[in-house]
Amino acid sequence: MAPGTVTPQVTGGDQDLNLTASAIEHKLGDKPSLGLNGSAPPKTPLAELDASKLTYNLTTNPRPVPDEATANTGTETVCTDHMITATWSAKTGWAAPELKPYGNLSLAPTASVLHYATECFEGLKAYRGFDGKLRLFRPDCNAQRMLMSTTRISLPAFPPKELEKLLLALMAVDGPRWLPKDRKGSFLYIRPTVIGTSAQLGVQAPHEAMLYIIVSFMPKMDSPAGGMKLHTSPEDTVRAWVGGFGYAKVGANYGPSLLATQEARKRGFGQILWLYGPEGYCTEAGASNFFVVWKTKEGKTQLVTAPLDDRLILDGVTRRSLLGLAKERLSDELEVVERRYTIDEVLQAEKEGRLVESFAAGTAVSCTQSYGLVRYHTKMLMFSLAVLHLPRLCYPPPWPRRYDPHGQR
């Protein structure tokens, strides 16, 4: 059954997620044209993305490496000397990737990405360890998630391991100079992106695409003194919905959220706490996964966060790491719970003195300090900023020395 013909089944107000998953997993593509006697003509297999075919065109004019403070003060993102690109065609598959000097892309004004948001991206960090080594933080997770995003947005598939190899290749060239050994504990931000480049207007899956990978500086997003202030999302605004694409890292998840975020900042709040449905389920804080620490009425300490089942939130790599660490090292201290929970539950816990703290986690923010204030309608939630002994992925060090080495590359 083609995805367009799937009729949603609703039970108790929720869309049948099995149908949604089936539609997403269905491989979109043109039906083969029929040859003689109605048989499909033989096809030449499409070329897969292959990191072993990477060609190198190194810059002859390397730029000076700025210090971190200078690099993050301007209005433009400062990138390293090189980038990697690879083009894809529905007729031939992936071309050989190229490592070349960083520069602008050339796109037709009718390119699919400019009109129909056919793009997805990833974000991960490369760290200069305290032992002097360069490491990428769990790039395998990002590569797998990017494949899921390309599938959701009808962009070409690729072997995740090959993308991982390209990430390592780019860092092997630019990492040693742009993240020198005297910057231990510092990081660079890596942004792989896939865009639809077909120069044809019309709502259809792109028949041409491009993968590109860039590396940049990014400021450390430390929490403000007293914790971040959150404003719950407006009742007429929703960030993601069941059956949508909130779980995929596509640009269409972010642009529409900016209006509410700007309004919250005008009112003195740092970010939006996105709620879902009439029940007011807590989902994400800005573009980060959101967590609450509370005590149950029976006195048990719980670390609670929204589940992945309904595909409303991103399967964050930092989220996954935090939950894994908490289960591994803090099982005697607290229970890790992934479930739907409402803002009213948070209000009730605060009213009864059971609310301990909250925080957000993501690649950009790592793991923030506790949020100090949340506004919901006319109600204000005050957090005590008590410190639970969570193995946080945040500054200051030495978390890079403590984290399980099996998750590092």
Phi and psi in degrees as a GROMACS rama.xvg file:
@    title "Ramachandran Plot"
@    xaxis  label "Phi"
@    yaxis  label "Psi"
@TYPE xy
-68.8451  148.014  ALA-2
-56.2705  -34.7441  PRO-3
-67.8313  -16.3919  GLY-4
-99.8564  0.68742  THR-5
-69.9899  126.169  VAL-6
-97.431  117.229  THR-7
-59.4252  135.919  PRO-8
-101.929  130.155  GLN-9
-113.307  128.126  VAL-10
-129.562  116.79  THR-11
62.081  28.3452  GLY-12
90.0476  -4.32656  GLY-13
-111.248  138.436  ASP-14
-69.1199  144.326  GLN-15
-65.7679  110.904  ASP-16
-71.396  -23.7522  LEU-17
-63.8554  -39.2218  ASN-18
-65.6011  -42.2999  LEU-19
-60.6105  -46.0973  THR-20
-62.8039  -40.5032  ALA-21
-63.1921  -40.3657  SER-22
-65.0795  -39.5677  ALA-23
-68.4127  -40.9879  ILE-24
-74.092  -18.3044  GLU-25
-63.6858  128.029  HIS-26
-80.5304  115.418  LYS-27
-77.1516  138.089  LEU-28
-177.737  163.34  GLY-29
-72.9213  142.794  ASP-30
-69.6734  140.764  LYS-31
-65.888  140.218  PRO-32
-70.8199  147.98  SER-33
-88.5358  139.62  LEU-34
-97.0004  -153.339  GLY-35
-62.8539  144.356  LEU-36
59.6939  22.2833  ASN-37
77.0152  7.31453  GLY-38
-88.6341  149.353  SER-39
-76.6909  133.607  ALA-40
-67.1128  151.363  PRO-41
-62.0631  144.157  PRO-42
-114.547  143.671  LYS-43
-80.1321  127.232  THR-44
-56.3926  138.05  PRO-45
-71.5868  142.967  LEU-46
-70.5887  134.31  ALA-47
-88.1031  160.77  GLU-48
-62.0604  127.118  LEU-49
-134.788  106.41  ASP-50
-66.2982  -22.551  ALA-51
-69.1163  -15.5141  SER-52
-93.7244  8.11483  LYS-53
-59.6048  129.062  LEU-54
-104.536  152.077  THR-55
-116.496  124.649  TYR-56
-128.332  85.2091  ASN-57
-76.5384  147.415  LEU-58
-66.4214  145.16  THR-59
-98.6742  0.854886  THR-60
-136.605  69.3718  ASN-61
-63.4849  140.498  PRO-62
-86.8092  154.478  ARG-63
-65.4968  142.85  PRO-64
-86.1474  118.242  VAL-65
-76.72  160.72  PRO-66
-73.7686  160.486  ASP-67
-59.9454  -40.4622  GLU-68
-63.2171  -44.8037  ALA-69
-66.8926  -39.9704  THR-70
-63.0275  -27.2068  ALA-71
-105.402  13.3992  ASN-72
-99.0283  -18.5971  THR-73
-82.4719  178.986  GLY-74
-89.4917  -10.2639  THR-75
-111.957  145.644  GLU-76
-73.7303  131.172  THR-77
-89.5501  120.599  VAL-78
-108.569  164.339  CYS-79
-76.8722  -177.059  THR-80
-68.8591  -26.7879  ASP-81
-127.297  164.977  HIS-82
-144.466  165.263  MET-83
-119.925  135.76  ILE-84
-129.185  151.889  THR-85
-151.078  129.555  ALA-86
-99.1671  157.144  THR-87
-135.284  142.356  TRP-88
-131.916  142.738  SER-89
-64.5528  -20.5517  ALA-90
-85.145  -36.1782  LYS-91
-118.818  -16.9572  THR-92
90.2062  -150.002  GLY-93
-83.789  133.435  TRP-94
-83.1194  168.146  ALA-95
-63.4549  131.882  ALA-96
-69.5873  153.82  PRO-97
-130.591  131.661  GLU-98
-95.656  122.204  LEU-99
-146.659  171.292  LYS-100
-59.1278  142.006  PRO-101
-61.2596  135.635  TYR-102
-170.19  179.847  GLY-103
-72.3566  155.545  ASN-104
-93.62  153.037  LEU-105
-110.21  118.729  SER-106
-130.381  145.493  LEU-107
-71.3515  146.533  ALA-108
-59.073  -19.9256  PRO-109
-96.1075  11.2051  THR-110
-56.9631  138.89  ALA-111
-53.0604  -42.0427  SER-112
-62.3393  -29.8452  VAL-113
-77.5718  -16.9821  LEU-114
-116.053  -32.7144  HIS-115
-123.164  14.0593  TYR-116
56.0704  36.2584  ALA-117
-82.3655  80.5662  THR-118
-157.144  154.147  GLU-119
-150.016  163.554  CYS-120
-152.356  172.276  PHE-121
-134.086  165.43  GLU-122
-144.394  126.518  GLY-123
-147.454  167.598  LEU-124
-118.838  146.431  LYS-125
-110.419  128.511  ALA-126
-110.224  147.284  TYR-127
-93.2834  107.115  ARG-128
-68.5028  165.619  GLY-129
-74.2673  -8.35871  PHE-130
-95.3468  6.46555  ASP-131
89.5403  -5.91215  GLY-132
-87.3323  151.463  LYS-133
-90.4085  133.509  LEU-134
-137.655  141.226  ARG-135
-95.3619  136.984  LEU-136
-87.0342  104.833  PHE-137
50.1853  53.2323  ARG-138
-64.4421  -23.8488  PRO-139
-62.0696  -37.3636  ASP-140
-65.9797  -42.0755  CYS-141
-66.4485  -39.6383  ASN-142
-64.2831  -42.174  ALA-143
-64.4177  -41.7872  GLN-144
-67.8937  -34.3999  ARG-145
-66.7401  -36.3577  MET-146
-61.3366  -41.3054  LEU-147
-61.6979  -40.0492  MET-148
-68.0394  -41.9117  SER-149
-62.7267  -37.5666  THR-150
-63.0336  -42.7179  THR-151
-65.8337  -31.809  ARG-152
-104.729  12.8037  ILE-153
63.575  39.0892  SER-154
-105.416  164.265  LEU-155
-66.7369  148.236  PRO-156
-81.4768  169.195  ALA-157
-161.585  157.292  PHE-158
-73.6086  118.634  PRO-159
-54.2194  -34.7347  PRO-160
-63.4844  -32.8767  LYS-161
-70  -38.1002  GLU-162
-63.379  -41.6367  LEU-163
-59.3433  -40.9459  GLU-164
-64.2591  -37.3022  LYS-165
-68.009  -37.9765  LEU-166
-59.7785  -44.288  LEU-167
-66.3191  -37.7663  LEU-168
-64.0346  -42.4056  ALA-169
-66.6747  -40.9358  LEU-170
-69.1481  -30.5049  MET-171
-64.8746  -29.4335  ALA-172
-85.0568  -49.6049  VAL-173
-95.5221  -22.7331  ASP-174
-59.643  -49.4797  GLY-175
-58.5225  -34.8198  PRO-176
-88.7175  -37.5195  ARG-177
-87.1554  -13.4753  TRP-178
-133.881  70.675  LEU-179
-66.43  166.969  PRO-180
-66.3006  -20.4117  LYS-181
-82.1806  3.91067  ASP-182
-111.508  49.7138  ARG-183
-61.0131  135.262  LYS-184
87.4688  -6.61911  GLY-185
-89.103  172.873  SER-186
-146.224  161.845  PHE-187
-118.263  152.256  LEU-188
-103.406  129.962  TYR-189
-109.392  129.544  ILE-190
-126.402  93.6958  ARG-191
-81.7831  140.872  PRO-192
-141.225  142.888  THR-193
-122.233  131.062  VAL-194
-129.831  147.958  ILE-195
-81.4324  124.73  GLY-196
-112.931  3.22465  THR-197
-54.2139  126.518  SER-198
-88.7374  64.5704  ALA-199
-150.492  122.836  GLN-200
-74.4839  147.565  LEU-201
132.464  137.234  GLY-202
-79.4252  98.3786  VAL-203
-157.598  161.914  GLN-204
-65.0805  135.885  ALA-205
-61.5428  141.528  PRO-206
-101.338  0.592859  HIS-207
-139.725  146.683  GLU-208
-153.243  169.216  ALA-209
-141.43  135.803  MET-210
-100.601  132.158  LEU-211
-137.856  149.85  TYR-212
-128.751  127.063  ILE-213
-126.323  161.132  ILE-214
-129.018  136.043  VAL-215
-143.182  169.458  SER-216
-80.7797  154.969  PHE-217
-148.472  136.298  MET-218
-68.0654  151.669  PRO-219
-74.9081  120.808  LYS-220
-93.0807  73.316  MET-221
-73.1499  150.404  ASP-222
-68.7938  144.266  SER-223
-67.6013  160.958  PRO-224
-58.1272  132.833  ALA-225
86.8695  -2.71326  GLY-226
96.1835  158.123  GLY-227
-74.2943  141.497  MET-228
-97.6361  128.354  LYS-229
-112.669  146.117  LEU-230
-119.644  129.652  HIS-231
-66.1556  153.546  THR-232
-64.6512  147.415  SER-233
-60.0092  150.006  PRO-234
-64.9899  -24.0702  GLU-235
-96.3809  13.8627  ASP-236
-129.649  134.715  THR-237
-132.086  137.846  VAL-238
-83.783  -40.2525  ARG-239
-147.863  162.408  ALA-240
-146.773  157.628  TRP-241
-62.5832  130.187  VAL-242
89.5002  -1.52619  GLY-243
-92.9606  -137.918  GLY-244
-137.34  27.793  PHE-245
-62.2972  -21.7338  GLY-246
-85.5488  -11.2019  TYR-247
-100.919  147.667  ALA-248
-92.2563  74.4044  LYS-249
-113.994  149.98  VAL-250
-59.9729  -29.1616  GLY-251
-64.6034  -12.6815  ALA-252
-77.7877  -20.4882  ASN-253
-107.665  -45.8034  TYR-254
-53.7842  -48.815  GLY-255
-66.0184  -15.0829  PRO-256
-84.0096  -10.9053  SER-257
-69.2169  -33.3422  LEU-258
-62.0514  -48.2169  LEU-259
-66.189  -36.7109  ALA-260
-65.0446  -43.5769  THR-261
-60.7529  -41.92  GLN-262
-64.8408  -40.8153  GLU-263
-62.268  -40.197  ALA-264
-68.8332  -32.8453  ARG-265
-62.729  -28.3448  LYS-266
-90.0203  3.63711  ARG-267
94.6133  13.185  GLY-268
-105.993  151.796  PHE-269
-85.4241  -32.5877  GLY-270
-155.055  174.268  GLN-271
-100.817  133.706  ILE-272
-93.5941  107.976  LEU-273
-79.3355  123.666  TRP-274
-105.961  155.348  LEU-275
-130.301  133.349  TYR-276
76.1293  168.928  GLY-277
-62.9378  -21.4118  PRO-278
-75.0067  -21.6105  GLU-279
75.0708  48.9252  GLY-280
-68.7907  134.16  TYR-281
-76.284  130.826  CYS-282
-120.16  -78.7096  THR-283
-130.04  158.924  GLU-284
-109.222  107.234  ALA-285
64.6974  -121.978  GLY-286
-109.283  22.8195  ALA-287
-119.146  154.609  SER-288
-69.1315  143.505  ASN-289
-114.037  138.772  PHE-290
-130.945  147.785  PHE-291
-127.525  139.029  VAL-292
-112.678  121.213  VAL-293
-142.518  170.381  TRP-294
-105.907  136.928  LYS-295
-71.8264  170.13  THR-296
-64.7246  -19.5953  LYS-297
-88.2046  -1.73495  GLU-298
94.4763  5.39972  GLY-299
-84.2204  134.362  LYS-300
-83.711  130.201  THR-301
-126.687  142.598  GLN-302
-103.273  112.936  LEU-303
-116.006  136.224  VAL-304
-148.424  159.832  THR-305
-64.9403  149.924  ALA-306
-82.4442  168.557  PRO-307
-94.5494  -14.4181  LEU-308
-55.9804  -42.1473  ASP-309
-87.7533  2.98655  ASP-310
60.3723  32.7106  ARG-311
-87.1397  -26.9321  LEU-312
-121.615  162.631  ILE-313
-77.9315  140.08  LEU-314
-79.048  78.8975  ASP-315
-65.354  139.419  GLY-316
-68.9214  -40.0001  VAL-317
-66.2737  -40.0831  THR-318
-56.6122  -49.8274  ARG-319
-59.9181  -40.0982  ARG-320
-67.3191  -43.8925  SER-321
-62.287  -45.5496  LEU-322
-64.7237  -39.0252  LEU-323
-64.0269  -42.818  GLY-324
-65.5561  -41.4474  LEU-325
-64.1602  -41.9073  ALA-326
-67.2666  -36.0153  LYS-327
-76.6062  -40.2718  GLU-328
-111.945  -14.6592  ARG-329
-123.66  21.4075  LEU-330
-61.5219  -25.5678  SER-331
-81.5063  -19.4765  ASP-332
-97.9438  -34.1169  GLU-333
-152.684  160.653  LEU-334
-103.672  131.079  GLU-335
-89.5007  124.564  VAL-336
-127.364  123.886  VAL-337
-110.755  106.625  GLU-338
-159.879  165.327  ARG-339
-69.404  134.317  ARG-340
-144.17  150.042  TYR-341
-104.182  162.938  THR-342
-64.9207  -29.0663  ILE-343
-67.0257  -34.0718  ASP-344
-64.7141  -38.6799  GLU-345
-66.4284  -42.7518  VAL-346
-60.5277  -42.3316  LEU-347
-65.6724  -41.5455  GLN-348
-63.5571  -38.0007  ALA-349
-67.2262  -41.0352  GLU-350
-62.9028  -35.8901  LYS-351
-92.2078  5.33816  GLU-352
73.8371  22.3462  GLY-353
-101.026  -6.8609  ARG-354
-82.5647  121.77  LEU-355
-93.4494  -56.5996  VAL-356
-168.704  174.451  GLU-357
-144.682  158.507  SER-358
-158.832  167.962  PHE-359
-122.098  155.269  ALA-360
-139.834  138.291  ALA-361
-174.578  172.401  GLY-362
-61.1962  -43.4552  THR-363
-70.3147  -47.6093  ALA-364
-91.2542  -5.99809  VAL-365
57.3113  -107.41  SER-366
-135.634  115.551  CYS-367
-74.3216  166.683  THR-368
-72.8682  172.218  GLN-369
-58.4442  143.657  SER-370
-74.6551  135.437  TYR-371
-92.6487  -20.9892  GLY-372
-155.14  134.734  LEU-373
-131.194  130.756  VAL-374
-103.053  128.772  ARG-375
-131.893  110.464  TYR-376
55.0566  -119.199  HIS-377
-99.2104  2.48701  THR-378
-95.3735  142.831  LYS-379
-118.336  127.071  MET-380
-98.8718  125.378  LEU-381
-105.188  127.825  MET-382
-99.6087  145.437  PHE-383
-77.8471  -12.1822  SER-384
61.9867  25.2063  LEU-385
-64.1621  146.489  ALA-386
-100.831  113.744  VAL-387
-89.454  147.983  LEU-388
-80.6906  64.6145  HIS-389
-84.848  141.963  LEU-390
-77.2976  80.4901  PRO-391
-72.7545  145.413  ARG-392
-95.8477  71.3878  LEU-393
-149.462  175.803  CYS-394
-84.0651  154.386  TYR-395
-81.7039  174.799  PRO-396
-58.696  169.935  PRO-397
-107.978  41.8403  PRO-398
-59.8177  -32.3465  TRP-399
-62.194  -21.9207  PRO-400
-87.4479  -14.896  ARG-401
-98.3858  -24.7746  ARG-402
-66.8366  144.308  TYR-403
-51.8734  120.979  ASP-404
-65.9082  -17.0757  PRO-405
-69.7597  -15.435  HIS-406
-93.6313  3.26511  GLY-407
-106.344  154.091  GLN-408
